Amino acid sequence: MLFRNEKDKKDPGGEDPGGLRVPLLPLRDIIVFPHMVVPLFVGRQKSIRALEEAMNRQKFILLAAQKDAKTNEPSEADIYDVGTLGTVVQLLRLPDGTVKVLVEGKKRARILRYVPNAEFFLVDAEEVEEAVESSTEIEALCRSVNSTFENYVKLNKKIPPEMIMSVASITDPSRLADTIVAHLGIKLEEKEALLESFDPAQRLEKVLGHMRSEIEILEVEKRIRTRVKKQMEKTQKEYYLNEQMRAIQKELGEKDEFKNEIQELEEKIKARKMTAEAQEKAEKELRKLKMMSPMSAEATVVRNYIDWLISLPWNEFTEDKLDVSEAEKVLEEDHYGLEKVKQRILEYLAVQSLVGELKGPILCLVGPPGVGKTSLGKSIARATGRKFVRVSLGGVRDEAEIRGHRRTYIGALPGKVIQSMKKAGSSNPVFLLDEIDKMSTDFRGDPSSALLEVLDPEQNTTFADHYLDVDYDLSKVMFITTANNLERIPRPLQDRMEIIRIAGYTEIEKLNIAKRYLVPKVREQNGLKEGNLEFSDNAILGIIRHYTKEAGVRSLERELASVCRKIVLEVVKGDRDASFVVNSKSLQKYLGPEKFRYGRAEEESKIGTTTGLAWTDLGGELLATEVAVVPGKGRLTITGRLGEVMQESAQAAMSYVRSRADDLGLERDFYQKVDIHIHVPEGATPKDGPSAGITLATSLVSALTRIPVRADLAMTGEVTLRGSVLPIGGLKEKVLAAHRGGIKHVLIPVENEKDISEIPPAVLKSVTIELVQHMDEVLRKALVLEDPESFMKKKAEPVAEAGFVPPPTPTDVVTH
């Protein structure tokens, strides 16, 4: 059949050293295994000549795959060394010059060498003998392969089911592996590896592994197909039902509402003066909406989004009232005092009248509750002729409240900023962000950080709301924020705002506010006429002093309303035209016993008792400081719920007194023979801060020297170990508290002289403010002395005892 060194069958290329000498057909993208019958289309001339030679040599040919299918003229290195020895079953020449050939694989063969031949590949090859041993392991492996192949055929629709029976009838392990591998969709390299595997058992194991991998992939594909099919069925069902509804509506003569709605939206988009970005976005979403079913959930989302875009004010401005005199008149009508804020608004209007285009100011009004911060926002809007919107930020802890939710969420909405702009209906409203210091942070984000962009004049021209996903210009908005405590606002946010502090009202201001605004307001609310009820000035002052304790006027309004209700009851029971005058004597009849002890100064000068001044969120307070000295062993007791800073102030005051013992006429070791108790009354109220330093030192000196402290004098200031008096904060509120308590003289640090201008002139007329620089001056002014000028005149010197080295002078730290 094949020639083996037969002398009468010599090859033109030379002698055959042994084995089989056969022509070779390089295959592209296919590997022929033994027992396979495969049709091939051959077009390369070299391959056609190899087939012709095979037909001359009893139809035997070696079928070996190319390593790279793209190579048109393969060399010996481009062909795998192991192939399949096969026979040409049939050969057919086609009209285009190509050849269709049917080949059948017989046995594995390895190429030994290439015989030089220019017309086609001619090789010496040897058949590979496979040792097949029958064993229990091979039997089990064959069964696993058959079972797995059956599952594989069920999942792979490309293989006919009859193939299961055909494979099950094969008993030879080698042939079983070769038959199955031909049906696996694995790579050429993996098939070549199986061809080069000469051990049937190993080959079966590899085939089993490949089949299981293919089954996993096919199962995933099946699940995907099932899901897609269900979705398609659902969509087709919805489409069918919608088409039926349209047909019914058409038969009934009803209008196509959805079509009309889209047309209406299209007209609105064209009519709005949107930015180019917003216009493009709206048109894109409208095109998407046209292609959707009107009943689908996605159509509702898109429709709502377009509604938001067209309902926002784009470049729609109200005209500002630039008449400064008229604006000033409006502000004065609505609020008494608050000069700083009014001045700032008038400055803005004046500048805008000259410049024309001006970015809206960003103001932060900081002050105690009830002083009119929120109502001032409405007044500013009325004075400038702008729309007014208010957003309360108290308790807001989600960043999405400011920036909005992304549209991927169900029920998503824009943030409060964009919602309020829609409500305002103009691009330049007065926007009040109320209680900005009451925001908090949790896992949902930090809303104060989201406000950084809103309140930055350089960034808010392109404010990006997560829902809108287009830039919106907030630069023309006049932002006004309110807060009670500035310390709770993050520093970066403070930096973006112009902070205006609003102090508490004085008694005189409260009296005027009550007479001008509150009494007419509560009288009207309760249905009384001007002739039915009048309040005397003393009655209003009595309510302010004994029934309210606040920096603002909210409680005052409530108490006035309470009096009105009781008067109404008497009017309804008796004569409707009766007239009532409320004075200080009738207050207890209408409001009951006095609720608060009015902070009055001590009536007589006492030893160890000094009147200090404190600042609270509600305004200023008088703060008495008491010191008692009793025999003991040098113990210092501090009570009254004092904070750390205030306790340290007490210790600093004690150290100052010890360092000046000689000048005060005290023994150097006086502190070892007595116990000193420092107490600040109203012990349930927490107190802290360094500004009570000179008050504590004065009480200590008074108690130790037995010299009384003036009752008509109050003081505030921080003290150092050297006796220097350092500046403090909240001077206006403290002096107002002193004035309210009947104090005639107030001692303040020299460095606070600049703050005196903030104190109302009416208060300065009745309170004498004296500036002090050193603790010695404080003692000379505060203690009841026969000769104040000669007291404490000796210059303080450090105590020098054996082995004692004076400590270095501490650096003074200014604490407000």
C-alpha positions, 0 to 999 in steps of 0.5 A, spaced: 500 500 500 505 505 502 512 504 499 517 502 504 524 503 501 522 499 495 527 500 489 522 500 484 518 506 488 524 511 489 522 518 490 525 524 486 527 527 492 532 521 494 532 515 499 527 514 504 531 512 511 525 508 514 517 509 516 512 512 511 513 517 506 507 521 504 505 528 501 502 533 507 496 537 506 497 543 511 490 545 514 487 552 516 483 552 522 481 545 523 484 539 526 482 532 523 482 526 528 482 519 527 475 516 525 473 523 522 470 524 515 471 531 513 470 535 507 475 540 505 476 546 500 483 546 497 485 552 493 493 553 494 496 550 488 501 546 493 496 543 497 492 541 490 498 538 488 499 534 494 492 531 493 494 529 486 500 525 489 496 522 494 491 520 489 497 517 485 499 513 491 493 509 493 490 516 496 494 516 503 496 523 505 498 526 512 493 532 515 497 537 519 494 543 522 498 550 521 500 554 527 497 560 524 491 560 519 493 567 516 499 564 513 498 563 506 505 560 504 507 556 511 514 553 512 516 547 516 516 551 522 509 553 521 506 546 521 505 542 527 509 536 528 503 531 530 497 530 525 493 524 522 494 519 517 488 519 512 485 517 506 482 521 500 475 518 499 473 523 494 476 528 490 472 533 486 475 539 481 470 546 481 470 551 476 473 556 479 480 552 480 479 550 487 478 542 489 473 539 494 476 533 497 473 528 502 478 525 507 477 520 512 482 520 518 485 513 520 491 514 525 495 519 529 502 520 525 508 524 527 513 527 522 520 525 522 523 529 517 521 534 511 523 531 504 526 536 499 520 537 494 519 544 490 512 542 488 508 540 495 510 538 502 513 531 502 514 528 509 517 521 512 512 520 518 511 514 523 505 511 525 503 512 533 501 506 536 496 507 542 496 502 548 489 501 550 489 497 556 482 495 559 481 496 566 475 498 571 478 506 571 478 506 564 471 503 564 468 508 569 472 514 565 468 512 559 461 512 563 462 519 565 464 521 559 458 518 555 454 521 561 457 528 560 456 528 553 449 526 553 448 533 558 452 537 553 448 534 547 442 536 550 444 543 552 448 544 545 442 545 539 448 544 534 449 537 535 443 532 533 440 528 538 442 521 534 449 523 536 448 520 543 446 513 541 452 513 536 457 515 541 454 510 546 456 504 542 463 506 541 467 501 546 474 503 544 477 509 549 481 512 544 476 512 538 471 515 544 475 521 546 477 522 538 469 522 536 467 527 542 472 532 541 470 533 534 464 536 537 467 540 542 467 548 541 474 549 544 480 552 541 485 550 535 491 549 540 487 545 545 485 540 540 492 539 537 494 538 545 489 532 545 491 530 538 498 530 541 496 526 547 497 519 546 495 515 552 487 514 551 486 515 559 489 521 559 485 524 553 479 522 556 480 526 562 482 532 558 475 531 554 471 530 560 474 537 563 473 540 557 466 538 556 464 540 563 467 547 562 463 547 556 456 545 560 457 551 565 458 556 559 452 553 556 448 553 562 449 560 563 447 562 556 441 558 557 439 562 563 440 569 559 436 566 554 430 565 558 431 571 562 431 575 555 425 571 552 421 573 559 422 580 558 421 580 550 414 576 552 412 582 557 414 587 552 410 584 547 404 583 551 404 590 554 405 593 546 399 589 544 395 591 550 397 598 548 395 598 541 389 595 543 387 601 548 389 606 542 385 602 537 379 602 542 380 610 543 380 611 536 374 607 535 370 611 541 373 618 538 377 620 544 383 624 543 390 621 543 392 625 550 399 622 550 401 625 543 397 632 545 402 632 551 408 631 548 406 637 543 405 641 549 411 639 552 415 641 545 412 648 545 414 649 552 421 647 551 421 652 545 418 658 549 423 657 555 429 661 555 433 655 557 441 655 557 444 651 551 445 645 555 439 645 558 435 646 552 439 640 549 438 636 555 430 637 554 430 636 547 434 629 548 429 627 553 423 629 549 425 625 543 426 619 548 419 620 551 416 620 544 419 612 543 416 610 549 410 607 551 406 612 555 404 607 560 411 605 562 414 607 568 420 610 565 416 614 561 413 617 567 420 619 570 422 622 563 416 626 563 417 629 570 424 630 569 422 635 563 416 638 567 422 640 572 426 643 567 421 647 564 418 649 570 424 653 573 426 660 572 431 661 566 434 668 566 427 670 569 429 676 573 424 681 577 426 688 577 430 691 583 427 697 587 433 701 587 430 707 590 435 707 597 430 712 600 424 708 599 428 701 601 430 705 608 423 707 609 420 700 608 426 697 613 424 702 618 417 700 618 418 693 619 424 693 624 426 697 630 434 697 630 438 692 627 442 698 623 448 694 621 444 689 617 439 695 614 446 699 612 449 693 608 442 692 604 442 699 602 449 699 600 448 693 596 442 697 592 446 703 592 452 700 588 447 696 584 444 703 581 451 705 579 454 698 577 448 695 574 450 688 574 452 685 581 452 678 584 448 677 590 450 678 597 451 672 601 450 675 609 450 671 615 445 674 621 448 671 627 444 672 634 440 670 639 433 667 638 427 672 637 431 678 635 428 678 628 433 675 623 428 671 620 423 676 619 428 681 617 429 676 610 422 678 608 423 685 610 429 685 605 425 682 600 420 687 600 425 693 600 428 690 594 422 688 590 424 681 590 421 674 591 422 671 598 423 664 599 425 660 605 428 653 607 429 651 614 436 647 615 434 645 622 435 637 623 437 636 615 443 631 615 442 628 608 447 631 602 441 630 597 436 635 601 441 640 598 443 637 591 437 632 590 437 625 588 440 622 582 434 620 577 436 612 578 432 612 585 425 611 585 421 618 587 427 622 586 427 629 586 431 635 586 434 638 592 431 644 596 435 649 593 432 648 586 425 646 589 425 653 592 427 657 585 421 653 582 417 656 588 420 663 587 419 663 580 425 668 578 432 667 578 434 673 583 429 672 589 431 673 596 433 666 599 433 665 606 437 659 609 434 659 616 438 655 622 444 654 618 448 652 624 443 646 626 445 642 620 448 635 622 452 630 619 451 622 618 453 616 613 448 620 608 453 625 607 455 632 610 450 638 607 454 643 610 459 641 605 454 641 599 452 648 601 459 650 600 458 651 592 451 654 593 454 660 597 460 661 593 460 667 589 465 664 584 462 657 584 454 658 584 454 660 577 454 653 575 451 649 581 450 642 579 443 639 582 444 631 582 437 630 579 437 636 574 444 634 571 445 641 568 448 647 571 444 652 574 446 659 575 445 662 582 449 668 582 444 673 582 440 670 588 441 674 595 442 669 600 441 670 607 443 665 612 441 665 620 444 662 626 444 662 633 451 660 634 457 661 629 461 656 632 457 650 630 458 653 623 464 649 619 470 654 618 470 653 610 462 655 610 463 661 615 469 664 610 464 664 604 459 669 608 459 676 610 457 675 618 453 680 621 452 679 628 446 682 631 446 683 639 440 682 644 435 688 644 436 693 650 430 694 655 429 701 651 429 697 644 424 692 647 419 698 649 419 701 643 418 694 639 413 693 644 409 700 643 410 700 635 409 693 633 407 688 638 402 691 642 398 693 635 399 686 633 396 682 639 391 687 639 388 686 632 390 678 633 385 678 639 379 682 636 380 688 640 380 696 638 385 701 640 380 704 645 379 697 648 386 696 651 392 700 652 399 698 656 403 703 660 410 704 659 411 701 666 407 695 665 411 693 658 417 694 662 415 690 668 413 684 663 420 685 660 423 685 667 419 680 671 416 675 666 421 674 660 428 673 660 431 673 653 435 677 648 429 677 643 422 679 644 418 672 642 416 671 650 414 678 650 409 678 645 407 671 648 406 675 655 402 681 651 398 676 648 396 673 654 394 679 657 390 681 651 386 674 652 384 676 659 382 683 657 377 679 651 374 675 656 372 681 660 370 685 654 365 679 652 362 678 659 361 685 660 361 692 656 364 691 649 366 698 648 369 698 655 376 701 656 382 698 659 389 700 661 394 695 664 399 698 668 405 695 673 400 694 679 395 690 675 400 685 672 400 680 677 392 680 676 393 678 669 400 674 669 400 671 676 406 672 680 413 674 677 417 669 674 424 671 674 428 675 679 430 681 676 438 682 675 439 688 680 445 690 683 447 689 690 444 695 694 450 695 699 457 694 698 459 687 701 466 684 703 468 678 698 462 679 693 463 682 686 458 683 681 461 680 674 458 680 667 457 674 663 455 673 656 450 667 654 446 666 648 440 670 650 444 676 652 448 679 657 447 677 665 450 679 672 454 674 675 455 675 682 462 672 685 462 670 692 469 669 696 469 666 704 475 665 708 475 661 714 480 658 718 484 652 715 490 649 712 490 652 705 485 649 702 481 652 696 474 650 694 471 652 687 463 651 687 458 653 682 458 649 676 464 652 673 468 650 667 475 648 666 477 655 664 473 659 669 477 654 674 483 656 671 482 663 672 480 662 679 487 659 680 490 664 676 487 670 681 489 666 687 496 666 684 496 673 683 494 675 690 499 671 693 504 674 689 502 681 692 501 679 699 506 684 701 503 690 698 496 688 700 498 687 707 498 680 708 502 675 711 506 671 706 504 664 708 497 667 709 494 661 704 497 656 709 492 658 715 486 659 712 481 655 707 478 659 701 471 658 698 470 661 691 462 660 689 458 663 683 451 663 685 445 660 681 449 653 681 445 649 677 447 653 671 453 651 668 459 657 667 465 658 663 470 662 660 476 667 662 472 673 663 471 673 670 478 673 672 478 680 675 472 679 678 475 673 682 481 676 684 477 682 686 473 678 691 479 674 693 482 681 695 476 683 698 475 677 703 482 677 705 483 684 706 476 685 709 475 691 705 468 691 701 467 692 694 463 697 691 455 695 690 454 700 684 460 697 680 461 691 675 467 688 671 469 684 666 476 682 664 481 676 664 487 676 669 494 674 668 499 671 673 502 678 672 496 682 673 495 684 666 487 685 664 486 682 657 480 683 652 474 679 652 468 678 647 460 680 648 462 687 651 455 690 648 451 685 651 454 685 658 454 693 658 446 692 657 446 687 662 449 692 667 445 698 665 438 693 666 441 691 673 442 698 675 449 698 675 452 705 674 460 704 673 463 698 669 470 696 668 473 693 662 480 692 659 483 698 655 483 693 649 476 693 648 475 701 647 474 699 640 467 696 642 464 702 646 462 704 639 457 699 639 453 700 645 447 705 644 448 712 646 442 712 651 446 706 655 452 710 655 449 716 658 447 712 664 453 707 665 460 710 666 465 705 663 472 706 665 478 702 662 483 698 666 490 695 664 492 692 670 489 689 676 492 694 681 487 699 677 481 694 678 482 694 686 483 701 686 477 703 683 473 697 685 474 697 693 471 702 698 478 705 700 479 712 704 485 713 699 485 709 693 491 713 690 496 710 695 493 703 695 497 698 691 502 703 689 509 699 690 511 695 684 510 688 684 516 684 685 517 676 684 517 673 691 525 671 693 526 665 698 531 661 699 532 656 693 526 659 690 527 661 682 521 665 679 518 662 674 518 665 666 513 670 665 507 666 661 505 669 654 498 672 654 493 669 650 487 673 648 481 669 649 474 672 647 
